Amino acid sequence: MDLNQEPENEELKNLKTNMITALTIGYIMLLIFLIAFLVSKYFFKIPIYNELFFLFSGCFLYLYLVQYILKKRRMKPKLIKRIHFANYIAALLFVTGIFHYTGGILWIGCIFFIIIILYSSILSTPREGLIIALFGFTCYSSIVLLEYFDIIPYVGFFKLTPYLYKDSQYVIITTLLIGLTFFLIFFTGKNFTQKLRQRSAELAQAKKELEEWGSKLEEKVGLRTRELKKSKDQLSVLYQIFRSISSTLKLDDILQTILDFSIKISGAGRGSIMLLDKKKRIFFIKIPYDKSEKNIDKITFAENENTIGWVVKNKKFLYIEDLESDKHFSKIKIIRRRIKQLLIIPIIVEDKVIGVINLENTSLSPDTIDLLMSFSEGAAVSINNAHLYKKIKDSYFEIVKALAQAIEAKDPYTHGHSERVMKYSLAIAPRFGLSKEEKESLRFAAILHDIGKIGVRGIILDNPDGLTNEEYDEIKKHTLIGENIIQPVELLQSIRPLIKYHHEWYNGKGYPDGLSGENIPLGARILAVSDAYDAMESDRPYRKALTEETAIQELKRGSGSQFDPKIVEIFLEILKQNSSGDGPSIN
């Protein structure tokens, strides 16, 4: 390949840059000399030889040509170094001419040589520096000796001491001293250069070590920062999880939150939470990733089967990197999607695995495992709390039922009334899309709807002759008495309006506040229909039980006035389905 087409390497660029810089300094020095000579000639009237201007012109031309060649042509480093050395020689020759035409025998003339020798001793190799020092001394001593022997004429710049160039003793001593000075300058410059380069190398090494140390420190700080950020993120996630756990006793909501965060933190494709059915001794999917997935409710595991069995036995997490090729565990055949990696985290309560967090297609990370184990602990706490809460709630409901039975024992005609009202009401509730919590409130309200009758005199409740206006007014107070009785009970706050308003009429002619239509709580309107129907089908002190047909006719007659017509319509439909055997039993 042609040299002109080769790309310049770093060394070549540095050499050319240094050469161009040196040539630029040469331009500046020439300008300074030229200005000094012009000032001397025209302001101080000192005679200047015209030959000096020819020297300046020749030097300017030389510098221009060298700089032009360096910029326009590609050269090998070796050639550039030779040109650089030739520049020193050219500079010495130029200085020699200046030295001759300014009365060189005077000691001041050696300054021009000293500058070049010092510069070369610093920037050139020792061999080149020594040659330049010898050549400089040769040029200096040649001018002095040639003038001394009248081979060339003395052209003195200073006219004060023209005889010195003929004084042999002065010439010999000055020449020897100047030569000694040249070589002292060379050795001093070279020694200084070596120390400078040594110091530069030490500084470069120190800089390199400092950079390496700084890089390692930066890496450590970065690693620590990432660890702190990861810890912060993990603490933030844990805070959100445990805040969710502490803010609700709804197990499904808590487990859904734990599953969502588990998938997000682990980067899993999908996942699920399985719980143990203690009666059947199988694990079933409680919280799936996709509830609409086909056959999701059919996926179960015996507690000693497959991957679940391993986790139950060892009470440790299980990670399978390639489920399809794993020889110990088989893939669930009912799942049609591809599962490569599988991570199972146990949920442990009282040293027993009661559930697992399944994560599909996720990588294994110690930090992630620690965080997921914290999630499983949170799930364990939630499940345990939910079970305890259910036990407490069931116990509480039994107490409420016992209280209702105690009230009914006061009035033998109403025995079992509250429980039947509860069954009717809970049969109606799904048709209105009531939530689980609303159904639970309706269940409690149905059992306790007549709790206020505990404050009504038994003689009025058992009166077979009908009630006076005063007695009927006392009977109507039982809704307010009932609300006051349950007011201090925090768990029963949601049923207070249902107990208070279950005797309101749809047309506004009921009691205690004369509410009408949609202003009456839906639960209270449901209780009104259920309560009235069961009352009509039950014996009372003042009458015998009505037939089912008569009770239905009474409901129809009261529809739109006493009762919500929509609820009456739904209830009658339920009764019809129950009598034909098409619907669930409510008896």
C-alpha atoms as one frame of an Amber mdcrd trajectory, in Angstrom:
protein
   0.000   0.000   0.000   1.222   3.509  -0.807   2.477   5.440   2.193   0.313
   8.430   1.331  -2.765   6.296   1.788  -1.882   4.838   5.205  -3.651   6.308
   8.196  -1.418   8.170  10.605  -0.801   6.499  13.942  -0.684   8.266  17.275
   3.136   8.500  17.438   3.304  10.099  13.967   0.632  12.650  14.889   2.490
  13.594  18.072   5.815  14.016  16.203   4.251  16.210  13.535   2.410  18.261
  16.151   5.629  18.820  18.122   7.522  19.784  14.929   4.860  22.287  13.862
   4.878  23.747  17.384   8.689  24.122  17.274   8.494  25.782  13.844   5.846
  28.176  15.130   8.146  29.110  18.024  10.885  29.648  15.419   8.607  32.076
  13.558   7.982  33.989  16.762  11.729  34.177  17.615  12.554  35.395  14.102
   9.944  38.116  14.403  11.358  39.209  17.752  14.914  39.365  16.243  13.667
  41.253  13.206  11.747  43.796  15.293  14.798  44.258  17.558  17.075  44.906
  14.582  14.627  47.297  12.947  14.206  49.250  16.194  18.008  49.382  16.614
  18.489  50.633  13.034  15.737  53.242  12.785  15.357  54.481  16.368  18.860
  54.119  17.790  20.668  54.653  14.463  22.789  51.526  14.948  24.137  50.304
  11.584  22.661  46.920  10.588  24.176  44.899   7.793  21.863  44.054   4.913
  23.147  40.482   4.985  21.122  40.045   8.203  17.891  40.670   6.342  18.877
  38.067   3.776  19.460  35.630   6.639  15.979  36.395   8.048  14.384  35.935
   4.630  16.145  32.616   4.068  15.165  31.348   7.507  11.485  32.372   7.026
  11.465  30.559   3.688  13.034  27.431   5.227  10.524  27.356   8.109   7.595
  27.819   5.703   8.727  24.998   3.405   9.251  22.544   6.272   5.874  23.387
   7.829   4.135  23.055   4.458   5.676  19.622   3.827   4.716  18.402   7.302
   1.070  19.466   6.858   0.603  18.262   3.284   2.516  14.991   3.135   2.409
  11.759   5.089   5.826  10.750   6.448   7.373   7.973   8.448   8.356   8.822
  12.023  12.017   8.192  11.239  11.999  10.838   8.469  10.282  13.374  10.705
  12.926  12.815  13.407  15.676  13.479  10.839  13.986  16.684   9.720  13.720
  17.666  13.366  17.453  17.120  13.830  18.162  19.051  10.605  16.177  21.984
  12.041  18.609  22.256  14.949  21.547  22.318  12.501  19.793  24.951  10.369
  19.073  27.007  13.486  22.749  26.835  14.546  23.842  27.960  11.092  21.370
  30.866  11.225  22.607  31.822  14.713  26.189  31.575  13.493  25.394  34.141
  10.786  23.736  36.423  13.342  26.731  35.916  15.629  29.186  36.990  12.902
  27.288  40.104  11.808  26.791  41.359  15.356  30.405  41.249  16.546  30.455
  37.660  17.741  33.653  37.756  19.831  31.799  39.492  22.620  30.433  37.029
  25.224  26.820  38.120  24.641  26.797  36.389  21.234  26.928  32.936  22.821
  23.382  33.380  24.208  21.917  32.524  20.775  23.786  29.199  20.781  22.888
  28.401  24.414  19.134  28.630  23.718  19.335  26.063  20.889  21.672  23.715
  22.807  19.419  23.810  25.880  16.295  23.215  23.798  17.870  20.236  21.970
  19.250  18.700  25.196  15.692  18.646  26.600  13.787  17.433  23.523  16.354
  15.264  21.668  18.138  12.020  22.444  21.451  12.282  24.343  23.403  11.410
  21.190  21.662  14.062  19.091  21.983  16.625  21.890  25.738  16.016  22.188
  26.201  16.329  18.392  24.266  19.623  18.402  26.367  20.934  21.321  29.605
  19.992  19.479  28.318  21.507  16.228  27.338  24.692  18.060  30.793  24.963
  19.644  32.372  24.312  16.231  30.352  27.113  14.634  31.107  29.514  17.471
  34.859  28.785  17.606  35.115  28.820  13.771  33.795  32.409  13.554  36.089
  33.518  16.357  39.209  31.881  14.857  38.437  32.946  11.267  38.087  36.556
  12.419  41.225  36.266  14.531  43.281  35.089  11.562  41.632  37.681   9.240
  40.249  34.954   6.993  36.864  36.662   7.246  36.428  40.343   8.148  35.284
  41.400  11.581  31.930  43.168  11.319  31.395  44.598  14.757  27.964  45.532
  15.919  29.411  47.176  19.041  32.206  49.669  18.272  33.397  50.092  21.853
  35.979  47.311  22.006  36.972  46.365  18.441  40.466  45.181  19.513  39.198
  42.144  21.514  38.940  39.848  18.476  42.724  40.317  18.000  43.595  39.632
  21.630  44.885  36.034  21.579  44.586  35.558  25.319  40.975  36.805  25.292
  40.076  34.689  22.271  41.523  31.475  23.766  40.017  31.953  27.229  36.618
  33.074  25.869  36.449  30.175  23.399  37.321  27.600  26.071  34.891  29.097
  28.593  32.112  29.266  26.018  32.797  25.645  24.982  32.695  24.593  28.635
  29.477  26.548  29.042  27.915  24.844  26.014  28.690  21.375  27.394  27.619
  22.306  30.921  24.323  23.547  29.466  23.952  20.301  27.519  24.681  18.023
  30.519  22.565  20.153  32.857  19.672  20.184  30.413  19.967  16.441  29.802
  20.183  15.679  33.522  17.207  17.930  34.156  15.332  16.190  31.328  16.076
  12.747  32.729  14.897  13.772  36.181  11.861  15.437  34.641  11.045  12.326
  32.634  11.608  10.147  35.689   9.340  12.412  37.721   6.803  12.412  34.876
   6.928   8.611  34.766   6.420   8.499  38.541   3.557  10.957  38.273   2.076
   8.977  35.380   2.356   5.776  37.441   0.869   7.539  40.456  -1.913   8.902
  38.257  -2.536   5.423  36.855  -2.637   3.932  40.350  -4.882   6.776  41.505
  -7.182   6.231  38.538  -7.270   2.493  39.217  -7.968   3.171  42.894 -10.592
   5.756  41.915 -12.132   3.302  39.460 -12.256   0.579  42.116 -13.666   3.058
  44.632 -16.235   4.240  42.111 -17.134   0.621  41.386 -17.484  -0.100  45.103
 -19.540   3.053  45.657 -21.681   2.148  42.629 -22.137  -1.398  43.926 -22.998
  -0.114  47.401 -25.369   2.446  45.889 -27.093  -0.258  43.854 -27.297  -2.480
  46.924 -28.745   0.383  48.976 -31.222   1.193  46.193 -32.182  -2.467  45.951
 -32.577  -2.622  49.738 -34.654   0.549  49.632 -36.852  -0.892  46.870 -37.216
  -4.147  48.758 -38.103  -2.329  51.993 -40.596  -0.221  50.054 -42.224  -3.354
  48.621 -42.263  -5.026  52.042 -43.784  -1.889  53.549 -46.558  -1.895  50.942
 -47.174  -5.622  51.477 -47.372  -5.392  55.251 -49.409  -2.188  55.096 -51.866
  -4.102  52.912 -51.860  -6.985  55.394 -52.479  -4.685  58.357 -55.206  -2.654
  56.639 -57.581  -5.513  55.786 -58.606  -8.990  56.829 -59.749  -9.916  53.318
 -57.524 -12.879  52.581 -58.073 -12.841  48.804 -57.051  -9.179  48.519 -53.908
  -9.727  50.593 -52.856 -12.853  48.669 -53.528 -11.105  45.339 -51.252  -8.224
  46.413 -48.527 -10.670  47.467 -48.795 -12.553  44.148 -48.686  -9.338  42.083
 -45.561  -8.098  43.882 -43.922 -11.547  43.713 -44.345 -11.636  39.938 -43.105
  -8.052  39.597 -40.029  -8.507  41.815 -38.978 -11.875  40.367 -39.680 -10.955
  36.743 -41.769 -14.121  36.407 -43.980 -14.694  33.398 -46.896 -15.644  35.630
 -47.664 -17.311  38.949 -50.252 -18.451  41.462 -50.836 -19.040  45.174 -52.015
 -22.496  46.270 -53.490 -23.305  49.694 -53.965 -26.609  51.505 -57.469 -28.024
  51.882 -57.013 -29.630  55.296 -59.980 -31.989  54.910 -59.083 -33.347  51.465
 -55.314 -32.994  52.074 -54.784 -31.429  48.639 -53.389 -28.120  47.429 -55.707
 -26.042  45.220 -55.186 -22.742  43.408 -56.553 -19.967  45.625 -55.196 -16.993
  43.658 -54.526 -17.691  39.953 -52.663 -15.367  37.603 -55.523 -15.522  35.123
 -58.928 -16.463  36.569 -60.361 -17.002  33.096 -57.802 -19.690  32.232 -59.424
 -22.963  31.246 -59.348 -25.794  33.842 -57.597 -23.573  36.387 -59.913 -24.863
  39.160 -59.034 -28.478  38.312 -55.316 -28.145  39.078 -54.693 -29.813  42.439
 -51.822 -31.639  44.124 -51.807 -34.103  46.968 -49.639 -32.784  49.773 -47.124
 -35.581  49.208 -47.136 -35.433  45.401 -44.601 -34.106  42.895 -42.988 -30.686
  43.464 -45.479 -29.728  46.180 -44.661 -32.899  48.070 -40.935 -32.051  48.027
 -41.580 -28.524  49.358 -43.961 -29.841  52.085 -41.437 -32.442  53.160 -38.349
 -30.190  53.180 -40.034 -26.887  54.118 -37.676 -25.118  51.663 -38.084 -23.322
  48.377 -37.656 -25.380  45.200 -36.182 -24.030  41.953 -36.264 -26.097  38.749
 -34.241 -24.564  35.927 -35.688 -26.763  33.165 -38.961 -28.423  34.102 -39.432
 -30.173  30.752 -36.156 -32.063  30.978 -36.140 -32.544  34.759 -36.070 -36.238
  35.673 -37.359 -35.882  39.228 -40.480 -33.792  38.664 -43.066 -34.119  35.908
 -44.898 -31.278  34.228 -48.584 -30.753  35.015 -50.320 -32.234  31.986 -53.452
 -30.086  32.286 -51.424 -26.885  31.727 -51.037 -26.287  28.014 -48.553 -23.415
  28.130 -44.782 -23.921  28.176 -43.159 -23.768  31.601 -39.356 -23.843  31.596
 -38.287 -22.541  35.012 -40.400 -23.071  38.140 -39.888 -21.508  41.566 -42.002
 -22.679  44.535 -41.880 -20.739  47.825 -43.490 -22.434  50.861 -45.991 -20.608
  53.092 -45.363 -21.970  56.588 -47.615 -21.594  59.657 -46.653 -23.267  62.936
 -43.930 -25.276  61.156 -46.416 -26.685  58.616 -46.634 -25.848  54.909 -50.206
 -24.630  54.391 -49.637 -23.000  50.991 -47.111 -22.167  48.263 -46.262 -19.283
  45.920 -45.659 -20.634  42.391 -43.655 -18.488  39.943 -43.155 -19.584  36.340
 -40.261 -18.760  33.972 -38.162 -16.742  36.409 -34.441 -16.624  37.163 -32.976
 -17.422  40.583 -31.421 -14.578  42.622 -30.443 -14.714  46.333 -31.855 -11.224
  46.952 -35.097 -12.118  45.192 -35.393 -15.384  47.142 -34.942 -13.516  50.450
 -37.627 -11.024  49.471 -40.014 -13.740  48.281 -39.487 -15.639  51.525 -40.503
 -12.428  53.319 -43.612 -12.355  51.106 -44.405 -15.947  52.067 -44.071 -15.007
  55.743 -46.505 -12.165  55.111 -48.872 -14.573  53.397 -48.560 -16.948  56.361
 -49.445 -14.149  58.778 -52.412 -13.153  56.579 -53.737 -16.704  56.307 -53.342
 -17.261  60.035 -55.059 -13.949  60.811 -57.869 -14.753  58.372 -58.412 -18.155
  60.013 -58.391 -16.615  63.476 -60.753 -13.878  62.332 -63.107 -16.487  60.806
 -63.083 -18.464  64.048 -63.822 -15.325  66.046 -66.525 -14.299  63.598 -68.113
 -17.765  63.638 -68.030 -17.760  67.420 -69.519 -14.293  67.444 -72.294 -15.393
  65.097 -73.088 -18.339  67.358 -73.364 -15.928  70.271 -75.643 -13.708  68.178
 -77.797 -16.731  67.291 -77.971 -17.730  70.938 -79.055 -14.183  71.777 -81.744
 -14.304  69.077 -82.967 -17.656  70.416 -83.115 -16.168  73.885 -85.324 -13.368
  72.551 -87.533 -15.838  70.719 -87.848 -17.897  73.895 -89.653 -14.882  75.345
 -92.206 -15.279  72.529 -92.823 -19.015  71.762 -94.802 -18.076  68.643 -91.656
 -16.711  66.957 -89.420 -19.750  67.585 -87.034 -20.171  64.603 -88.364 -16.988
  62.989 -84.987 -15.177  62.807 -83.180 -18.112  61.226 -85.892 -18.508  58.562
 -85.777 -14.766  57.823 -82.008 -15.162  57.376 -82.432 -18.015  54.869 -85.061
 -16.106  52.838 -82.917 -12.941  52.813 -79.742 -14.753  51.771 -81.701 -16.450
  48.955 -82.760 -13.010  47.646 -79.344 -11.326  48.056 -77.503 -12.891  45.049
 -80.181 -11.599  42.654 -79.059  -8.035  43.548 -75.336  -8.794  43.184 -74.561
  -8.099  46.848 -70.909  -8.406  47.832 -69.618 -10.928  50.335 -69.487  -8.247
  53.021 -73.036  -7.047  52.288 -74.325 -10.633  52.492 -72.539 -11.068  55.812
 -74.179  -7.895  57.153 -77.590  -9.120  55.924 -77.011 -12.454  57.669 -76.328
 -10.774  61.024 -79.183  -8.298  60.564 -81.668 -11.078  59.817 -80.725 -12.940
  62.988 -80.902  -9.766  65.133 -83.700  -7.816  63.403 -86.108  -8.303  66.345
 -83.530  -7.903  69.127 -85.337  -4.697  70.179 -88.350  -6.772  71.353 -86.325
  -7.584  74.450 -87.367  -4.130  75.607 -91.078  -4.742  74.964 -93.286  -6.113
  77.742 -94.138  -9.784  77.348 -97.802  -9.148  78.051 -97.998  -7.066  74.872
 -96.183  -9.675  72.752 -98.489 -12.464  74.038-101.760 -10.486  73.911-104.383
 -12.711  72.100-106.997  -9.948  71.844-105.133  -7.571  69.584-103.219  -4.378
  70.505-104.424  -0.972  71.564-102.939   2.117  69.924-100.670   2.637  72.954
 -99.472  -0.976  72.836 -98.863  -0.792  69.089 -96.814   2.394  69.607 -94.709
   0.493  72.159 -94.243  -2.392  69.698 -92.988   0.061  67.033 -90.226   1.192
  69.374 -88.473  -2.191  69.071 -86.562  -1.073  65.903 -85.023   1.896  67.737
 -84.373  -0.196  70.849 -82.654  -2.803  68.678 -80.405  -0.155  67.029 -79.462
   1.257  70.447 -78.594  -2.217  71.754 -76.055  -2.926  68.979 -74.706   0.654
  68.762 -71.697  -0.006  71.082 -70.727  -3.183  69.163 -68.068  -2.212  66.579
 -68.486  -5.375  64.524 -72.235  -4.748  64.040 -72.147  -1.098  62.945 -73.009
  -1.992  59.334 -76.331  -3.620  60.327 -77.723  -0.733  62.420 -79.640   0.844
  59.478 -81.075  -2.564  58.499 -82.440  -3.211  62.012 -83.737   0.346  62.354
 -85.529   0.536  58.991 -86.802  -3.015  58.327 -90.369  -1.865  59.131 -90.287
   1.109  56.736 -92.863   0.931  53.921 -92.035   1.450  50.269 -94.730   4.178
  50.081 -93.347   6.018  53.127 -96.067   5.005  55.638 -93.859   2.754  57.744
 -91.816   3.456  60.906 -89.721   4.810  62.598 -88.747   7.655  60.162 -91.272
   7.260  57.317 -88.616   6.625  54.653 -89.759   5.626  51.172 -88.535   3.944
  47.976 -84.776   3.852  47.381 -84.173   5.907  50.550 -84.763   2.728  52.519
 -81.527   0.642  52.625 -81.706  -2.342  50.252 -80.954  -4.795  53.084 -83.839
  -3.372  55.115 -86.212  -3.743  52.131 -85.139  -7.387  51.729 -85.686  -8.022
  55.463 -89.146  -6.437  55.244 -90.311  -9.008  52.656 -88.644 -11.995  54.378
 -89.920 -10.937  57.829 -93.499 -10.364  56.651 -93.714 -13.654  54.749 -92.432
 -15.760  57.664 -94.682 -13.891  60.103 -97.733 -14.645  57.932 -96.816 -18.345
  57.791 -96.331 -18.540  61.587 -98.909 -18.803  64.398 -99.477 -15.650  66.408
-101.322 -15.163  69.751-104.100 -13.347  67.914-104.377 -15.661  64.835-103.391
 -18.922  63.210-100.731 -19.189  60.493-101.817 -18.241  56.998-101.535 -20.684
  54.140 -98.680 -20.246  51.673-101.122 -19.183  48.956-102.697 -16.558  51.233
 -99.268 -15.272  52.293 -98.235 -14.954  48.646-101.428 -13.034  47.874-100.714
 -10.679  50.784 -97.210 -10.040  49.435 -98.645  -9.272  46.001-101.227  -6.942
  47.564 -98.545  -5.090  49.466 -96.160  -4.882  46.482 -95.426  -1.247  45.664
 -97.043   0.033  48.872 -95.559  -1.828  51.818 -92.879  -3.755  49.913 -90.357
  -3.096  47.147 -92.078  -4.601  44.067 -88.783  -5.844  42.594 -87.944  -7.745
  45.776 -91.469  -9.234  45.956 -91.164 -10.380  42.345 -87.780 -12.043  42.974
 -88.938 -13.670  46.234 -92.056 -15.122  44.661 -89.935 -16.495  41.819 -87.632
 -18.141  44.391 -90.644 -19.665  46.194 -91.967 -21.023  42.884 -88.592 -22.571
  41.989 -88.336 -24.049  45.487 -91.784 -25.621  45.340 -91.074 -27.167  41.922
 -87.657 -28.390  42.999 -85.828 -26.293  40.374 -84.091 -24.025  42.852 -82.156
 -24.403  46.112 -84.111 -25.297  49.224 -84.878 -22.377  51.571 -86.809 -24.357
  54.148
